[in-house]
Amino acid sequence: MNLRRILLDVDKGLNRPTLTELAGSIEEVPGVEAVKITVTEMDMETMGTSIIVEGTNINYNQLIKTIEEMGCAIHSIDEVATGRHIIK
């Protein structure tokens, strides 16, 4: 399956990892060409984020493992796009 785009709802610690550290780690996953992280909510200890990852043949298992190894919790997969192109 050619995973092209995935949108994840992810919680992370307020200070660690930083958004740039998380984005940099995700960018290293095979197949990833672009990463966008948007803060959706904050409380005293955690930050809710929406993470969009785009590329070609994104290694899904490595992507999930990378995010979890950074100490983040994946709440849901909100969008998935596969195939030869992304539907707009």
C-alpha positions as CSV (number, residue, x, y, z in Angstrom):
1,M,0.0,0.0,0.0
2,N,1.4,3.4,-1.0
3,L,0.6,5.5,2.1
4,R,0.7,9.1,0.9
5,R,-0.9,11.1,3.8
6,I,-1.9,10.5,7.4
7,L,-3.5,12.8,9.9
8,L,-3.0,11.9,13.6
9,D,-4.4,13.3,16.8
10,V,-1.4,13.1,19.2
11,D,-0.7,14.3,22.8
12,K,2.8,15.2,23.9
13,G,4.4,16.5,27.0
14,L,4.2,20.3,27.4
15,N,8.0,20.8,27.1
16,R,9.5,17.5,25.8
17,P,9.8,16.7,23.1
18,T,9.7,20.1,21.5
19,L,7.7,20.5,18.3
20,T,10.8,20.8,16.3
21,E,12.4,17.7,17.9
22,L,9.2,15.7,17.1
23,A,9.0,17.0,13.6
24,G,12.6,16.2,13.0
25,S,12.2,12.6,14.2
26,I,9.1,12.1,12.0
27,E,10.9,13.5,9.0
28,E,13.5,10.8,9.3
29,V,10.9,8.0,8.8
30,P,11.3,6.3,5.4
31,G,8.9,7.8,2.8
32,V,8.2,11.0,4.7
33,E,8.5,14.1,2.6
34,A,6.7,16.7,4.7
35,V,5.5,17.1,8.3
36,K,3.0,19.7,9.7
37,I,2.3,19.9,13.5
38,T,-0.4,22.1,14.8
39,V,-1.1,22.7,18.4
40,T,-4.8,22.1,19.1
41,E,-5.0,22.5,22.9
42,M,-2.9,22.9,26.0
43,D,-3.2,22.2,29.6
44,M,-0.7,22.3,32.6
45,E,1.2,19.1,31.5
46,T,0.3,18.2,28.0
47,M,-0.2,19.6,24.5
48,G,-2.7,18.3,22.0
49,T,-1.5,18.3,18.5
50,S,-2.7,17.5,15.0
51,I,0.1,15.9,12.9
52,I,-0.1,15.7,9.1
53,V,2.5,13.6,7.4
54,E,2.9,13.4,3.6
55,G,5.1,11.4,1.3
56,T,5.4,8.3,-0.8
57,N,5.3,4.8,0.6
58,I,5.4,6.2,4.2
59,N,6.5,3.4,6.6
60,Y,3.5,3.4,8.8
61,N,4.9,1.0,11.5
62,Q,8.1,3.1,11.8
63,L,6.1,6.3,11.9
64,I,4.0,5.1,14.8
65,K,7.0,3.6,16.6
66,T,8.9,6.9,16.2
67,I,6.1,9.0,17.6
68,E,5.6,6.7,20.6
69,E,9.4,6.5,21.3
70,M,9.4,10.3,21.6
71,G,7.0,9.9,24.5
72,C,3.8,10.9,22.7
73,A,0.4,9.2,22.8
74,I,-1.5,8.7,19.6
75,H,-5.3,9.2,20.2
76,S,-6.6,8.6,16.7
77,I,-6.0,8.3,13.1
78,D,-8.2,11.0,11.6
79,E,-7.4,10.7,7.8
80,V,-5.5,8.4,5.5
81,A,-4.7,8.8,1.8
82,T,-3.2,6.0,-0.3
83,G,-2.7,5.5,-4.0
84,R,-0.9,7.2,-6.9
85,H,-1.9,10.7,-5.9
86,I,-3.6,12.6,-3.0
87,I,-7.3,13.5,-3.4
88,K,-7.7,17.2,-2.6
